[in-house]
């Protein structure tokens, strides 16, 4: 667990005194930002130091420092929170952030644009609401995903409880978070006894890199379980009770352009474990990554590389050695698709939930849709339960039948669409924030995907494909936070206004996409997709999805055929 001559970040962690560093001292200084070492440490506390990159050139020309600001991310296991907790986050968005909320692809909430002198007040308020930002970022287990659908069955509630148990168990034990942000008041019980401070699972240098876990309900891959470091796929017994989990290991989306030893990878089935043993198996897998993950090269530090390079047989043997007993073979998995849970659904207890679409997870008011105001009024009025989804949408839960019509009327009055069938192609589109706030972004994502989606939607109507499902995912860099290496089409930022286009994933999100075209200018992206839509329309088998078609014929065929189509064909005429 030692640094052993590891990377600069490893040394920062080792010398941090369990994530304290000089955060408190620098927080007290009258400055706009933290030093490089503290920037690494505040991630563990749920904070990213960023800048408004739209202002970079003007401020540089004026001789001013960068427009520093911070992103604060709340860790919300399974995306479940109360109406009161949501309203606190919304209050903070207006008081300290940029007036928007951002639902993440991992079912959390991000506040953007927080200034340094407002960080303590922001995080203290989040903790007072019995939420936390601890371990929402950093080299630890991050937010644990779970199918967010309210308890339509006892097993669904059990799956969500397992996610909460994992989150609690793998939370860092360091008291630094509460010392710095909550003045030592242990609002949440995540600390260790006062006479001892250790990290029994992580050790003093924590994990080599970020770590992600998701818990899927049988048949519904709404959390992209194959993209997780550990994926748990529930299995029910004949009575509908939770029997156990098939465990997948080694998933992950991130890669680096031009570095062949980095790549997206799907999780590999490892074993089956009874429900009662899931927590111990998860902890043991985390310790394998702790001890064998690459601490020299952070671009090669995720657990997927341990699994890929050492092999699943080695990994299982190491798991069994540490557990002290054998584990069962993984069970075959069957998927019925991906349920985005939008629209009205019965909960099974006489109540209802409504899934509301949020474009790219950004909750804000515009001239056409007062989403932030409308959601706030709805939540204040009806006090529903809240669930965030892996597709960046929101579920309003525990509603009575009598509340359905007035809730619909309130949302409609604010321009909020509640019928998912009217959303068109944008229903299945996702983007990461990218520019102007993310320091890793090399291209736009959230700000440009809507126009790309609109144009592709128009093309589909012209080609007679209106109403067909098509998933589109865009990331502003190859780290792939919007999971663009899954689904029908992925757009990955290559450099300013240039994107790699990937195609050929499946609707169940169990297959990676393949690179179709590299460095395509943004303005040419829809035109590059149009030939593929035409070929899909004319050559697909009955019921074949776009991704399945592209996978079946292959990208070489697609490239060759796309070049042979003439203007009359591309116009949609036969």
MOJOUR-V986926 format. One line per field, one symbol per residue. phi: phi as a letter, one per 20 degrees, with the letter a starting at -180 (. if undefined). psi: psi as a letter, one per 40 degrees, with the letter a starting at -180 (. if undefined). burial: b if it has 24 or more other C-alpha atoms within 12 Angstrom, else e. A space follows every 50 residues. Layout:
# MOJOUR-V986926
phi->???
psi->???
burial->???
This chain:
# MOJOUR-V986926
phi->.fflmffgffffffeellmeldgffffffebebdfgffgfffgfencdec beffegfffffemefgefbcdddeecgmmebegfffffffgffeecdenc dceefdmdcdddnfegfdffffffffffemdbdgmfcnebfegeebgegg ffbffffffffffffffffefgegeggffedclneefdecedgfebccdf eemfdlefagbccbddegncefdlffeegcdddfcdefeneferceddcn erefbcgndfecafbefdgdadcfgfdfffffgffgfffgedffeecffc dffgffffeenffffffffffffnbfdfffefdcdepceemenebfencn dcccedfcflmeebecfebefffffffffffdlffccedfemdcdddmee ffeffffgfffffdmefddffeemffgddbbeflfeeffefdbfbgfdgg fffgffffffffemdgnffbeccccebffmfelfecnfccdcgdagmcce ddcofdfeldcffcfdbdleggfefgfffggfffffgecfegmffgffff ffenfffffffffefefffffoee
psi->eidffaidddddddeeffedbfdddddeigieiiiddddddeddefhhha igededdddddefiiigiiihhhhhgheehiiddddddddddddddaeei ihhieffahhhiehideeddddddddddefiieheeaigihahhiihehi geiddddddddddddddddeiieheddddddefehgdigeiiidehhigd ddieeaidiihhiihiihehfeegdeeidhhhhihiadeeihdahhhiif iidiihhehdeiiiiiihhdihiideeddddddddddddddeihedhdef eiddddddddiddddddddddddeiiiiiiiihhieahhefiahiieefe iiihhhhhhfehhihiddhgdddddddddddefiihhiieefihhhifii ddeddddddddddefhhehdeedadedfiiiidbiedheeheiicddedd ddddddddddddefeheihhhhhhieiedfdefeeiadhhhhhdahehih hiieiidefehiiihdhifhideeddddddddddddddeiihehiddddd dddidddddddddehiddddeei.
burial->bbbeeeeebbbbbbebbbbbbbbbeebeeeebbbeebbbbbbbbbbbbbb bbbeeeeeeeeeeeebbbbbbbbbbbbbbbbbbbbbbbbbbbbbebbbbb bbbbbbbbbbbbbbbbbbbbbbbbbbbbbbbbbbbbbbbbbbbbbbbbbb bbeebbbbbbbbbbbbbbbbbbbbbbbbebbbeeebbbebbeeeeeeebb bbbbbbbbbbbbbbbbbbbbbbbbbbbbbbbbbbbbeeeeebbbbbbbbb bbbbbebeeeebbbbbbbbbbbbbbebbbbbbbbbbbbbbbbbbbeebbb bbbbbbbbeeebeebbebbbeeeeeebeebbebeeebbbbbbbbbbbeee bbbbbbbbbbbbbbbeeeebbbbbbbbbbbebbbbbbbbbbbbbbbbbbb eebbeebbebbeebbbbbebeebbbbbbbbbbbbbbbbbbbbbbbbbbbb ebbebbbbbbeebebeebbbbbbbbbbbbbbbbbbbbbbbbbbbbebbbb bbbbbbbbbbbbbbbbbbbbbbeebbbbbbbbbbbbbeeeeeebbbbbbb bbbbbeebeeebeeeeeeebebee
